Amino acid sequence: MSPVGTLNEKPLHAALKRAYAVPGDRLEAPVGRYVVDILRGREIIEIQTRNFSAVKGKVLDLIEQHDLVLVSPVAVDKRIVKLPPGDGETATARRSPKHGLVVDVFDELVSFPQLVAHPRFSLEVALISEEEVRRWDPKRAWRRRGWVIDHRRLVDIVDRVRLSCVGDLADLLPTELVEPFTTADLADALGRPRRLAQRMAFCLRRAGAIDPVGKAGNAVRYARVAVD
């Protein structure tokens, strides 16, 4: 069955499903032993707000007979709302200083980077504006001093970026990146932490978009591969 059912469906997932659906689509439709978010003829649209590893088996099974688009939201603008922890208190809200980019999807794509080369699979990054609603729970999430994420709300879909082939992944490399490059070079060019650059390099290498061409000290150096 689908990892997200309507009984425990989160607001962000439900809102994205409504935003992607068009007349004639079937929602929460059975396909074999699974339930899919949107069935459009022979095409399946699955919304996955996080944790690609949870749907890896489902995606691998479904693309044997269906075209499948996996939609992953990345917040380019976020408003953080803290629910009142006690009676008589009011909610607070502030703008997050963090702004997501398409490349942030590599945090999740490490689960199956080679699938982008599959002719029946596409990954669509939905760049969104969202509200992240937090609630007070002193027993959890010590890193946020007791504040845990309760749910996320869709405010708007700012843009949609479809990644349907290895070339689309390669196009996410910064144009100013000089080859050969290390993950430190990639992180600098992206303006993102090296951890994300390492995951991006892993995905691009597994997908066949870059190859290792040597080392600079202990760091692997990479170069682009000509892809269709």
Residue, then its C-alpha position, 0 to 999 in steps of 0.5 A: m500500500s501507499p506509504v501515505g494514506t488519506l487517514n494520516e496524510k499531512p497538509l503539504h502532501a494533500a495540497l500538492k496532490r490537489a495542485y498537480a491533479v487535473p480533470g480526469d485524474r484518479l486520486e488514491a488509485p489502486v495500481g497492482r498492490y499499491v495505491v498511487d497519489i495520482l493516476r493519469g491514464r498510464e502515467i503515475i504522479e507520486i508526491q514525496t515530501r521527504n525520505f525517498s528511501a521509503v518509496k524506492g521499492k514502490v517506484l522500482d515496481l511501478i516503472e516496469q509498466h508505467d511512466l512515473v513522475l516523482v514530485s519532491p518539494v523544496a522550500v525557496d521561502k519559508r515562514i516558521v509558525k510556533l503554536p502557543p505552548g500554553d493557554g492564553e499564549t499566542a502563536t509567533a511567526r518569523r521568516s526563515p533565512k534559509h532559501g532552498l535550491v533545486v540542488d537540495v533534492f540531492d539530499e534525497l536522490v542518493s536513495f536511487p540516483q541511477l533511476v533518472a536514466h530510466p526512460r519511464f522515470s522523471l523527478e520533478v522538483a516543486l519549488i514552493s513557498e511554505e509555512e512550517v508549523r512547530r509545536w512545543d514538546p519538551k520530551r523531543a527534539w532537543r536540538r530545537r529546544g523542545w520545538v518539533i515540526d508538526h506539519r508543513r503548509l503549502v502557500d504557493i508553487v513558485d516553479r517546477v523543474r523536471l529532471s527526466c534524463v542524466g543530462d538534466l542532472a548534469d545541467l544542475l552543475p554550476t556553469e562557472l565550475v572549473e574542471p576538474f573539480t572536487t566536492a569542496d570546489l562544488a560546494d563553493a560554487l553552489g554556496r552550499p555545505r560540502r555534505l550536499a556537494q558530496r551527495m550531489a557528486f555521488c548522484l551524478r557519478r552513479a547516474g553517469a554524468i561525471d567521472p573521477v579523473g584523479k585526486a588533489g591530495n585526498a580529495v577526488r577530482y571529477a569531470r563532466v561526461a558527455v551525455d545525451 
